């Protein structure tokens, strides 16, 4: 039987590229609307000014820096700009599109803003031009790579370097970082074999470690921050539950009013690259994203954690990767591993860094998906310790600190697990 | 674009690894560089009980070419023997043809330069 395979995007339920862009635009726009509902335009304007004009090292909660309205508007507008960019570049909308946009959306609550991300993007653009390639081929690296945006503002708004040095130096470091990202991010995938979903986090951690080591040699030390807001759980949980339930409803409607294929999503291990939009369709993916969002938000509430900029970032990351590798079956073991750690280790389950370790630790979900939930628990358990120890290497300048830690955990665990597997070829 | 021929080698690596997982014991590979494209032909036997894996092969190789995905993730192709990365092969090729018989398969892939 001869089959001439017609190249297409399988399982699309006739949802066009434009419709998918429209749906994601709606969610980005809803953040802007919410921002203007909770604060006045004047408060938002001054809040955004505050967000743009300060360093963004970990952990800088934009709700604390500029107010809730400004943080939401910053996130919504930045995401809308990137959606427009992807649309104009005629990118085929898939799971990576969703993951990269929701990562922008989430981290625009604690580290990425309307000013600091562009230097990285320009650096990637210049790399494409030097290679005589289309920029669109590197667009995902540019979007994910904005993890290192705090490098720009840390130098630019430094109080110890003269202004005529720090401004051009900040610009230069940002562009240089973006310029070296494409070859590094691709190469470093092999270290963890795709078991760390935040590969750019791992790459950014390595780059950040290199840069910060050089900074330190010249007496310049990045200053970690700790801006962590509390007391907004009620209003934020109402908004986010509405948002995630709406994803389930929209997905359900576009899925011909069924939950068809959602079960299939749960069967994938989730290792890079597992694109649920391509494999099972956009509508069931949207349902999976909504379920992930509800689970992640409930986790924060159940452990008496705080919903704020950084945890919102973590929740959006779990939701975004709900289109690109994460589903309830492979993320829950990671949560359990972090929770078990809290019973035996020196920290509490609702400490800021541990809340983030649980949410972002789901970068290791493919380990649970591929080898079984027990290994996922072990990965979560180890990750919650490693992540507390690696931030110092890049001085908090890599926003995906958990991606860096997860890469290290995967690089340690995978060869060991594989060595003792019985069903190898 | 860098590592043009290495990418071809990675595609072959991925296919060979996948067919090994289907019980292949006799694999022949032919890689040809033409003026405007590369042609990869892989002929192999397989175990009939792994027919589900053939459906997977069809589904993944049907995936449209996506350069932005390839540029970031191509290094993963053929890198793991516990999980497949066939979807990347789909994303890295322009044409795909399968000839499936009772206990034999022939895969023909075209990748434009």
Interface residues (C-beta under 8 A of the other chain):
Chain A: X1 X2 X3 X4 X5 X6 X7 X8 X9 X10 X91 X92 X94 X96 X131 X133 X134 X136 X137 X138 X139 X140 X141 X182 X183 X185 X186 X187 X189 X190 X193 X194 X269 X271 X272 X273 X274 X275 X278 X279 X370 X418 X421 X424 X425
Chain B: X1 X2 X17 X20 X21 X58 X59 X61 X62 X63 X64 X65 X66 X67 X68 X69 X70 X71 X72 X73 X74 X75 X76 X79 X80 X81 X82 X83 X85 X87 X88 X90 X94 X95 X96 X97 X98 X99 X100 X101
